[in-house]
């Protein structure tokens, strides 16, 4: 036996189409809310990353200006420097390049 499809009146079909449209809008709204939440989370993470990078660059600047350059100056003018140029190079290996690289990201 084959089942015959139910027969709907024009009014019933209109109601079904309207219900389907409402369901689609509801589901689209839920998806939009989820995307907005994900975007807020992503934005917060990016902000934290940028702020962390700013702090890191600021700290590198302190290292360069307060310690590295002062020690280099001391080595060049003092008869008894705190550290040898080799020690300074070892301690502060690539610090200027690291600073340049990270500050260019900001």
Secondary structure, DSSP 4 states (H G I P E B T S, - for coil): --PPPP---HHHHHHHHHHHHHHHHHHHHHHHHHHHHHHHHHHHHHHHHHHHHHHHHHHHHHIIIIIIHHHHHHHHH-TT-SS-HHHHHHHTTTHHHHHHHHHHH-
